[in-house]
Amino acid sequence: VCIHRVRSCSSIRFIKSKYVCVFDKSALKFSHQQRLFRTSAVSCGQIVQFKLSDIGEGITEVTVKEWYIKEGDSVSQFDSICEVQSDKASVTITSRYDGVIRKLHYSIDDIAFVGKPLVDIEIDASKGVAPEEDVVETPPMSHEEHTHQEIKGHKTLATPAVRRLAMENNIKLSEVVGTGKDNRILKEDILNYLAKQTGAILPPSPKAEIVPHLRKTEAVPAAPRDKARKIPLPVSRPIAFSGKDKTEPVTGFQKAMVKTMSAALKIPHFGYCDEIDLTQLVQLREELKPLAEIRGVKLSFMPFFIKAASLGLLQYPILNASLDENCQNVTYKASHNIGVAMDTEQGLIVPNVKNVQVCSVFDIAVELNRLQSLGSAGQLGTGDLTGGTFTLSNIGTIGGTYAKPVILPPEVAIGALGKIQVLPRFNGKGEVFKAQIMKVSWSADHRIIDGATMARFSNLWKSYLENPASMLLDLK
């Protein structure tokens, strides 16, 4: 019987003869493909189910957008497995193990649920398995065997990116105090730990350059767009006339837009519009662009718009506030986390620049470059997309002069910036001159903001941009 069982097994492992005498039905276990021949003296591969962990913000399901591996591929720790998209952010899932992919539980565009398996990975049993993961059926082990189910100390909660950062700096996660939910270790905790070890002083918001993940098949980033091209080009998508209606589910960022805009309709909006003469700012930016390029940063007008808005919010903090659901309490936000609406292939997203009130114009430009790079690559994280307190939408990059922006709850104000146009205007002497004019459209929550407050804020913001040298007096 033993010889028959051994010959029928797809994988035969030779053992010493002294163990033959203990063979019985319970000592030999097999599976069709993955369950291996085991004895109490030999360790074999185990199949672990790699589950989708909690990515925060109450997210319970995500859409699988792309797989970076396939069944049979070998993976190492921190290798990218797939990209998933929630209604708030796109997240790249990385492996926690070294092993071989045995099963993918989802296809492209399938809905994956938090806490459910993403993939099955075959690993070396002798290396052990983290206690957070469940193991697919494996043969029972004797008391002499080492089992992955033994608890090896306190469980440390951290994302793969944080674990990678700790590993690169030779930091033991057990020595770091986590400030996140359930004592989860955040990136800021690692940076603060490093600061204490080295004595360095870190900025309120880390500005380290982050290179978006590139798949192996991708080449260098595409060349910048030709600004001289003025004629709108048709969308480069194949047009197919099937003659049939097509129904698709609302997913990803589109689902977030449905939820946010439905909530926004409960807010009584009012609008205020004005025009800004950016002639001096255009000249200043042309002078500073080469200096920024030497530092490796692209300097647009948006950092000036954002910083001027922050200086205005210091004078009118009601615009950087939120109102509770019962309309009983107003919370004035200490940080100026100013959001910037971006048009991406995934849809409209609004990442925000954190702590603008303590940032220089150059700091803001660095952070905008980072957010735009990650947004283009679909790699923006939840931290980049949440926590906004005030928003600017630069619709002028596409076209148009005026807009009617919709407030993003729980914020209370938003601005839409039109394109910069060369138009004739009169100076103080009554002479016609060529001016760089931009229109701005504000929307505010009329429950706590009146028109006079919005107008005064807009006038202050306008004065900073029309006379950019005046910003130096209030910069901190």
ChimeraX attribute file (.defattr): number of C-alpha atoms within 10 A of each C-alpha:
attribute: neighborCount
match mode: 1-to-1
recipient: residues
	/A:1	7
	/A:2	12
	/A:3	7
	/A:4	8
	/A:5	13
	/A:6	15
	/A:7	10
	/A:8	11
	/A:9	17
	/A:10	14
	/A:11	13
	/A:12	12
	/A:13	12
	/A:14	7
	/A:15	12
	/A:16	7
	/A:17	7
	/A:18	7
	/A:19	11
	/A:20	11
	/A:21	7
	/A:22	11
	/A:23	11
	/A:24	10
	/A:25	10
	/A:26	10
	/A:27	15
	/A:28	16
	/A:29	16
	/A:30	18
	/A:31	13
	/A:32	8
	/A:33	10
	/A:34	17
	/A:35	20
	/A:36	22
	/A:37	23
	/A:38	21
	/A:39	23
	/A:40	14
	/A:41	12
	/A:42	13
	/A:43	18
	/A:44	17
	/A:45	20
	/A:46	25
	/A:47	25
	/A:48	25
	/A:49	21
	/A:50	20
	/A:51	18
	/A:52	19
	/A:53	16
	/A:54	14
	/A:55	17
	/A:56	11
	/A:57	10
	/A:58	7
	/A:59	13
	/A:60	15
	/A:61	20
	/A:62	25
	/A:63	21
	/A:64	22
	/A:65	18
	/A:66	15
	/A:67	17
	/A:68	15
	/A:69	15
	/A:70	14
	/A:71	13
	/A:72	13
	/A:73	12
	/A:74	16
	/A:75	21
	/A:76	13
	/A:77	13
	/A:78	16
	/A:79	18
	/A:80	19
	/A:81	20
	/A:82	19
	/A:83	20
	/A:84	26
	/A:85	25
	/A:86	23
	/A:87	20
	/A:88	24
	/A:89	25
	/A:90	25
	/A:91	20
	/A:92	22
	/A:93	21
	/A:94	19
	/A:95	18
	/A:96	20
	/A:97	21
	/A:98	17
	/A:99	22
	/A:100	20
	/A:101	21
	/A:102	20
	/A:103	17
	/A:104	15
	/A:105	13
	/A:106	15
	/A:107	13
	/A:108	13
	/A:109	14
	/A:110	13
	/A:111	16
	/A:112	22
	/A:113	17
	/A:114	15
	/A:115	14
	/A:116	14
	/A:117	20
	/A:118	22
	/A:119	23
	/A:120	22
	/A:121	29
	/A:122	25
	/A:123	21
	/A:124	17
	/A:125	16
	/A:126	15
	/A:127	14
	/A:128	15
	/A:129	21
	/A:130	16
	/A:131	14
	/A:132	13
	/A:133	15
	/A:134	16
	/A:135	18
	/A:136	15
	/A:137	12
	/A:138	18
	/A:139	19
	/A:140	15
	/A:141	16
	/A:142	12
	/A:143	8
	/A:144	8
	/A:145	14
	/A:146	14
	/A:147	17
	/A:148	18
	/A:149	14
	/A:150	11
	/A:151	11
	/A:152	9
	/A:153	8
	/A:154	7
	/A:155	11
	/A:156	14
	/A:157	18
	/A:158	17
	/A:159	19
	/A:160	18
	/A:161	15
	/A:162	18
	/A:163	21
	/A:164	15
	/A:165	15
	/A:166	19
	/A:167	12
	/A:168	9
	/A:169	12
	/A:170	9
	/A:171	16
	/A:172	11
	/A:173	18
	/A:174	13
	/A:175	8
	/A:176	17
	/A:177	15
	/A:178	20
	/A:179	13
	/A:180	15
	/A:181	10
	/A:182	9
	/A:183	12
	/A:184	15
	/A:185	22
	/A:186	20
	/A:187	20
	/A:188	17
	/A:189	18
	/A:190	21
	/A:191	17
	/A:192	17
	/A:193	17
	/A:194	18
	/A:195	13
	/A:196	11
	/A:197	9
	/A:198	9
	/A:199	10
	/A:200	11
	/A:201	10
	/A:202	14
	/A:203	10
	/A:204	12
	/A:205	15
	/A:206	12
	/A:207	13
	/A:208	9
	/A:209	10
	/A:210	12
	/A:211	10
	/A:212	16
	/A:213	13
	/A:214	12
	/A:215	9
	/A:216	7
	/A:217	5
	/A:218	8
	/A:219	8
	/A:220	6
	/A:221	9
	/A:222	6
	/A:223	6
	/A:224	6
	/A:225	7
	/A:226	7
	/A:227	6
	/A:228	6
	/A:229	8
	/A:230	7
	/A:231	6
	/A:232	8
	/A:233	7
	/A:234	6
	/A:235	7
	/A:236	6
	/A:237	6
	/A:238	6
	/A:239	7
	/A:240	6
	/A:241	6
	/A:242	7
	/A:243	6
	/A:244	6
	/A:245	5
	/A:246	6
	/A:247	6
	/A:248	5
	/A:249	7
	/A:250	12
	/A:251	17
	/A:252	22
	/A:253	19
	/A:254	18
	/A:255	14
	/A:256	18
	/A:257	19
	/A:258	14
	/A:259	12
	/A:260	16
	/A:261	14
	/A:262	12
	/A:263	14
	/A:264	19
	/A:265	12
	/A:266	9
	/A:267	18
	/A:268	12
	/A:269	20
	/A:270	18
	/A:271	19
	/A:272	16
	/A:273	17
	/A:274	14
	/A:275	16
	/A:276	19
	/A:277	22
	/A:278	22
	/A:279	18
	/A:280	15
	/A:281	19
	/A:282	17
	/A:283	10
	/A:284	13
	/A:285	15
	/A:286	12
	/A:287	11
	/A:288	11
	/A:289	15
	/A:290	14
	/A:291	13
	/A:292	17
	/A:293	11
	/A:294	9
	/A:295	11
	/A:296	11
	/A:297	19
	/A:298	16
	/A:299	23
	/A:300	16
	/A:301	13
	/A:302	18
	/A:303	21
	/A:304	22
	/A:305	18
	/A:306	26
	/A:307	25
	/A:308	24
	/A:309	26
	/A:310	26
	/A:311	21
	/A:312	22
	/A:313	20
	/A:314	16
	/A:315	12
	/A:316	16
	/A:317	16
	/A:318	19
	/A:319	25
	/A:320	25
	/A:321	22
	/A:322	22
	/A:323	18
	/A:324	10
	/A:325	8
	/A:326	6
	/A:327	10
	/A:328	7
	/A:329	10
	/A:330	12
	/A:331	12
	/A:332	14
	/A:333	16
	/A:334	13
	/A:335	17
	/A:336	29
	/A:337	24
	/A:338	25
	/A:339	25
	/A:340	24
	/A:341	16
	/A:342	18
	/A:343	18
	/A:344	13
	/A:345	11
	/A:346	16
	/A:347	11
	/A:348	14
	/A:349	22
	/A:350	22
	/A:351	27
	/A:352	26
	/A:353	27
	/A:354	23
	/A:355	17
	/A:356	24
	/A:357	21
	/A:358	18
	/A:359	21
	/A:360	15
	/A:361	18
	/A:362	16
	/A:363	17
	/A:364	23
	/A:365	23
	/A:366	21
	/A:367	23
	/A:368	22
	/A:369	19
	/A:370	19
	/A:371	25
	/A:372	18
	/A:373	17
	/A:374	19
	/A:375	24
	/A:376	15
	/A:377	17
	/A:378	21
	/A:379	23
	/A:380	23
	/A:381	19
	/A:382	18
	/A:383	15
	/A:384	21
	/A:385	18
	/A:386	16
	/A:387	19
	/A:388	25
	/A:389	27
	/A:390	29
	/A:391	28
	/A:392	24
	/A:393	22
	/A:394	21
	/A:395	21
	/A:396	19
	/A:397	12
	/A:398	10
	/A:399	12
	/A:400	13
	/A:401	18
	/A:402	20
	/A:403	21
	/A:404	17
	/A:405	21
	/A:406	23
	/A:407	25
	/A:408	21
	/A:409	21
	/A:410	19
	/A:411	20
	/A:412	27
	/A:413	29
	/A:414	24
	/A:415	27
	/A:416	23
	/A:417	24
	/A:418	23
	/A:419	19
	/A:420	21
	/A:421	16
	/A:422	15
	/A:423	13
	/A:424	13
	/A:425	14
	/A:426	11
	/A:427	11
	/A:428	6
	/A:429	6
	/A:430	8
	/A:431	9
	/A:432	12
	/A:433	12
	/A:434	13
	/A:435	19
	/A:436	19
	/A:437	20
	/A:438	21
	/A:439	20
	/A:440	26
	/A:441	22
	/A:442	25
	/A:443	23
	/A:444	26
	/A:445	24
	/A:446	16
	/A:447	13
	/A:448	14
	/A:449	16
	/A:450	12
	/A:451	15
	/A:452	10
	/A:453	14
	/A:454	22
	/A:455	15
	/A:456	14
	/A:457	21
	/A:458	22
	/A:459	15
	/A:460	18
	/A:461	22
	/A:462	22
	/A:463	16
	/A:464	22
	/A:465	25
	/A:466	17
	/A:467	14
	/A:468	17
	/A:469	12
	/A:470	12
	/A:471	17
	/A:472	9
	/A:473	7
	/A:474	11
	/A:475	15
	/A:476	10
